[in-house]
């Protein structure tokens, strides 16, 4: 199997300043899944059932040029790596490139096998070669043995399943308010109740024997299944409204970890333009989808995407 490409200036910027810092918050170990047309950075799709899943997808043109890949598995290659080591290699390369007359586009990445010091067995590496004006620097990021055909099929199946959208999504434009609320909740308890209605309401609540904290976002933009809120609900409390919507089949509720919810907010380091929240059918998971616009427009940038799936601690109600 072979993989070689040049990371473009835009690709370096996306990885160094946005996506790798965000993905590092999701977990130390990540899978890089390369196909003929896309690169995926995947957390916890096949490794653990109780961790937050994150899926970052890039069209190859968003990151690379002179992209070459071949393998016996339909030109698909996947492996695990320590994301902090990849971020360190990219940042080191950026510092070398930027110090040499701004010559970018010469960061080459390839899959190699090398003999580490004091070892008799060759090991796989993702190698970054920085070709500046006066020098060339090579940095090796250790990776796992590439996934077998059976493991690739398992990863592809998990990726396909993770692409399913919840029937109702609500857009939350104010991530700062959400972050402030979660920061306060961290000291109260570990479990967060999340309910989302077809009316465009997002209700968050954390309860202990001593205190209950809640926050509500109302009349949000709804994508997918929507409904008109009953007029008699106007003067009711947020908790009562949420309960009535669930009983009427117009809302779903799940319980997730405060720690997982806080982690998902770290995806804002990738600088998305907005975020959508939804609950999968039968309350299977809480999904957060981050939307990116083409710079200077309100049109979705279809070359990049990022979303998280938070495991549910209690089936909730639907």
ZATORLO-415284 format. One record per residue: x, y, z of N, C-alpha, C in turn; residue in three letters. Coordinates in steps of 0.05 Angstrom, whole numbers, plus 5000, padded with zeros to 4 digits. Layout:
% residues N
XYZXYZXYZALA ...
***
This chain:
% residues 318
501749765000500050005000501850255000UNK 500750464987502350704984500550954988UNK 501651155001500251415004502351635004UNK 501851834987503552064987502052304977UNK 502452534989501052774981502553024991UNK 501853244980502853504989500653655004UNK 501153735029499253885044499354175035UNK 497054275025496954545015497054755037UNK 497355005030497355215050494655225064UNK 492455195049489855185062489554935080UNK 490654715071490654465088492154505113UNK 494454625112496054675136494454855156UNK 493155065145491655245162489355105175UNK 487854935160485554785171486454595193UNK 488654455189489554265209490854395233UNK 492654585228494254705249492554885267UNK 490955055255489555265271486755195279UNK 485654985267482854935272482254645280UNK 482554465262481454195267483154025286UNK 485754015283487353855301487153945330UNK 487154205337486754285364484054205375UNK 481954205358479254125366479153825370UNK 480353675352480253375353481953275376UNK 484053425383485653335406484053335432UNK 482053505434480353515458478553275459UNK 478053145436476152915436477452665448UNK 480052645445481452405455484252385443UNK 485952245457488752225449489152065423UNK 487751845420488151665397485951715377UNK 486751735352484851795330485551605307UNK 483551545290484051395265484051585242UNK 486051555224485951705199485151495177UNK 483051555163481951375143482151525116UNK 483751415099484251545073482951375050UNK 481551515033480351385009481251534984UNK 480251454961481051584937480251884937UNK 478051954950477052224949476952374975UNK 477152234997476752365023478852285044UNK 479152455064480652385088478852425112UNK 478652225129476952235153478752215178UNK 478152385198479352355224477152255243UNK 477452015255475351885269476151815297UNK 474351875316474751805344472651605353UNK 473551385364471851195379469751055361UNK 470151035335468150895319468250595322UNK 470750485327470950195330472550115355UNK 473250315371475050255394473550235421UNK 471550405425470150395450467250475447UNK 465450355462462650415459461650645477UNK 463250715497462350915517463751185514UNK 465251225492466551475488465051645468UNK 465651905468464452085448465652025421UNK 463951995401464851955373465152225359UNK 467252265344467452505327468352415300UNK 467152545280467752485252468352745237UNK 470852785229471653015213472252905185UNK 470953025165471152925138472153155119UNK 474053095103475153285084475253165056UNK 474353315036475053245009478053275005UNK 479253104990482153114988483253384979UNK 481653534962482553794953482654004975UNK 481153954997481154145019483754145034UNK 485253915033487753895048490153855030UNK 489853715008492153624993492153704964UNK 494453684952494753674923496753444917UNK 496853374891498553154883498152904901UNK 495552834905494652634923494752354909UNK 496252174921496551904909496151694931UNK 494451504925493851294944493251034929UNK 494350814939493750554927493950334949UNK 492150154948492249924966490549694954UNK 490749464965489249234956486349244967UNK 485849434985483149464996481649694983UNK 481449684956480049884941481150164946UNK 483750174947485250424952484250564977UNK 483850414998483150515025485350435045UNK 486150625061488150575082487150715108UNK 487450575130486750685156488650595177UNK 489250775196491050705218490450895241UNK 491450815265491050975289493651125295UNK 493451355308495751515315495151695339UNK 497151795351496951985373496652265361UNK 494352385365493752635351495552865360UNK 496552855385498353065394500953065380UNK 501952815372504352795357504052905329UNK 501752855317501152955290501053265291UNK 499753375311499553665313502253785317UNK 503953655333506653765338508253765312UNK 508053545296509453535271508553745251UNK 505953785250504853995232505854275240UNK 505654325266506454595276509454635272UNK 511054435276513954465272514454525243UNK 513054385225513454435197512654715189UNK 510454805201509455075195511555285203UNK 512855245226514855435235517255445216UNK 517955215205520255195186519555335160UNK 517155275150516255385124515955695126UNK 514655785148514156075150516656235154UNK 518856105163521356255166522956265141UNK 521956145119523556145095522056275072UNK 521756535073520656695052517756615045UNK 516356505065513556445060513056225040UNK 514956055034514555845015512855625027UNK 510255625019508555415030508155205008UNK 506155025012505554814993507754614990UNK 509854615006511954425003512154245028UNK 509954205041509854005063508753745052UNK 510553555048509853295036509353095059UNK 507252935056506652725075506452465061UNK 507552255073507451995060507551775082UNK 506551545074506551305091509151145085UNK 510751095106513250945102513550735124UNK 515450555119516350365139519250415145UNK 519950445171522750495178523550315201UNK 526150285204527250125226527950325249UNK 526350315271526950495293529550425307UNK 530750605321533250545336532750315356UNK 534750145358534649915376532349715370UNK 531649695345529449515338530349355313UNK 529249115312529848945288527448925270UNK 525149045278522749025262522049305250UNK 521749325224520849585212518049655223UNK 517649915228515150015238513950215219UNK 511250245218510050435200510050715213UNK 510450915195510451195204508951365183UNK 507851585192506851795174509052005175UNK 510452035152512752215151512152475138UNK 512952695151512652965140515453065132UNK 515553145107518053255097517653545089UNK 518953725103518754005098520954095079UNK 520254195056522254285037522154585035UNK 523954715050524055005049526055095028UNK 526655355029528455465009531355375013UNK 532155345038534955275044535255005057UNK 533154875066533454635081531054445077UNK 531354205086529254005086529353865113UNK 527053835126526853715152524753485151UNK 525553255161523753025161522852965190UNK 520252925193519152855219517352615216UNK 517852415234516352165233514352155255UNK 511852105248509652065268509051765269UNK 509651625291509051335293506051285291UNK 505351075276502551005273502250705278UNK 499750615281499250335284499650185258UNK 499649925260499549765235497049825220UNK 497149885194494649935179492549725183UNK 490049805183487849625188487649415166UNK 486849175174486448955155483849005140UNK 483448835120480948855104478448835122UNK 478548635140476148605158475748845176UNK 477948955186477749195203476849435187UNK 477749455162476849675145473849665140UNK 472849425135469949385131468449455156UNK 469449385179468249465204468149765208UNK 470449895201470650185204468750325184UNK 468550225160466750345140463850315148UNK 463150085159460350035168459750225191UNK 461550265210461150445232460950735222UNK 462550805202462451075191459751125177UNK 458850925162456250955148454050985168UNK 454050835190451950855210452051125224UNK 454451235228454751485242453851725225UNK 453351685199452551905181449551945182UNK 448051775195445151805196444452055211UNK 442552215201441752465214439352415232UNK 439152555254436752545270434352665254UNK 431952585260429652695244429152995249UNK 429853085273429553375280432153485290UNK 433053705277435453845286434754135292UNK 435854245314435454525320438154665319UNK 438154905308440655065305441055235330UNK 443455205342444155365366446355565358UNK 445655815354447556005344449456115366UNK 448656105391450156225412451656015429UNK 454055935419455555735433456755835459UNK 457156095462458356205486456456175510UNK 453856225505451856185527451755895536UNK 451955715516451955435522454355355538UNK 456655455530459155395544459155505572UNK 458055745576457955855603456155685621UNK 453955595610452155425626453455165634UNK 454855035615456154785620458354825641UNK 459855045639461955095659460755115687UNK 458355225690457155235716456154965725UNK 455254805706454154535713456254345722UNK 458654375712460754185719461054145749UNK 460454345764460854335793458254235808UNK 456154185792453654105805453253805804UNK 453653685780453253395777454453295751UNK 454153035747455352905724453452835701UNK 450852855706448952765686447253005676UNK 446953015650445453235638443153135622UNK 440753235628438353165613438053365590UNK 437753265566437453425542434853345528UNK 433153545523430753495507430653695484UNK 429753585461429553745437426753705425UNK 425453925418422753905408422553985379UNK 420353905367419853985339419054275337UNK 418654405361417854685361420354865359UNK 422754745360425154905360426254975388UNK 425554805407426454855435428654655443UNK 430754755455432854585466432854635496UNK 432454425512432254455541434454285554UNK 436054415571438154275586437654295615UNK 438054075629437554075658439353875673UNK 440353965696441953785713440753805741UNK 440353575753438953575779440553405799UNK 440553495824441553335846439453355868UNK 439953225891438053245913437853525924UNK 439853685919439953955931439254175912UNK 439754135886439554365867438754265840UNK 437354435825436654385797437454625781UNK 439054585760439854795742438854735714UNK 437854945701436854895674437355135656UNK 437255075630437455285610435755205586UNK 434555405574432755355552433355545529UNK 433455435504433755585480431155545464UNK 429655755459427055735447426955845418UNK 425055745403424455845376426955845358UNK 428455625361430855595344430055495316UNK 431855535297431355435270431255135271UNK 429155015258428854725258429354625230UNK 430954415228431454275203430353995206UNK 428653905187427453645189424553655199UNK 423753465216421053455226420553685245UNK 418453845240417754065257414754075262UNK 413954225283411154255290410754525302UNK 408154605304407454865316406954815346UNK 408154985362407854965391404955035399UNK 403754875417400954945426400855215439UNK 398855375433398655645444398355645474UNK 397155425485396755415514399355365530UNK 401555315515404055265529405555515536UNK 404555745526406155995529406856065557UNK 404956025576405356115603406355895622UNK 407055675610407955455627410955465631UNK 411955335652414855325657416255155635UNK 418855195633420455055613420254755617UNK 420354675642420354385649417654265642UNK 415454415647412754315641412354295611UNK 413254505597412954505567414454265555UNK 416854225565418454005555417053735560UNK 416053695584414653455590412153405573UNK 410653615568408253595551408953525523UNK 411153645512411953595485412853305482UNK 414153195502414952915501412552725501UNK 410552795518408152625520406552635493UNK 406652855479405252885454406852775430UNK 409252685435410852575414412252785397UNK 412253035407413553255393416353315403UNK 417453155421420053205432421252935440UNK 423952935443425352705454427152815476UNK 427852635495429552705517431552475522UNK 434052555527436152355533437852465556UNK 439352285568441152365589444052295579UNK 445752495581448552465573450452555595UNK 452952495592454952575611455652875607UNK 455753015629456553305627459353325615UNK 461053135622463853135611463753105581UNK 462152915570461952885542460753125528UNK 458753245540457553485528459553715528UNK 461053745549463153955550465253905528UNK 466053645525467953575504466953655476UNK 464453605471463353665444463453965439UNK 463254135459463454425455466254505447UNK 468254335453471054405445471354395414UNK 469454285400469554285371469354565360UNK 468554755376468455035366471255145362UNK 473354995371476055075364476555045334UNK 474854885320475054855291473755085277UNK 472555275292471355525282469055465262UNK 467055305271464755275254463055525254UNK 461255555235459555795234456955755250UNK 456155515254453855465271453755165278UNK 451955095296451854815305448854735307UNK 448354475301445654365302445654135322UNK 443554115338443353895358440853735351UNK 441153465354438853295349439253025364UNK 436952895368436952635382436252415362UNK 437852205360437351985341434851835348UNK 433651705329431151545335431651345358UNK 429551315373429651145398431751245418UNK 432551495416434351615435437051475435UNK 437951385411440451235410442951395417UNK 442951655411445151835417444352125414UNK 445952305425445552585420447652665398UNK 446652785377448352855354448753155353UNK 451253245349451853525345453253555318UNK 452053715300453153755273454054045271UNK 456554075263457754335259457754415230UNK 456854645224456654735196458754945190UNK 459954925167462055115158461055245132UNK 461455505131460755655106463255715090UNK 462855735064464955835046465556125055UNK 468156185060468856455070467556675053UNK 466356865068465157095055462357045044UNK 461256805050458556735040456956605063UNK 454356555057452756395076452156115063UNK 453856035045453555775031455155565046UNK 454055335049455455115063457855025047UNK 460155005061462554895050462454595051UNK 461854475028461354185028463954025027UNK 466254165027468854015026469753935053UNK 468554045074469353975102466853935119UNK 466953755137464653715156465753605182UNK 464153645203464953555230462353505246UNK 462153265258459953225276460753025298UNK 459353045320459852875344457352715351UNK 457752485362455552325373456152255402UNK 454452345419454852305448453252065457UNK 454551865471453051635480451051705501UNK 448751565500446651625519446851445543UNK 446551565567446851415592444251295601UNK 442051405591439351305598437751325572UNK 436051115566434551135541432751375538UNK 432151505561430451745560427651675551UNK 426351865539423551815530423251935503UNK 421451835488420951935461418051925453UNK 
***
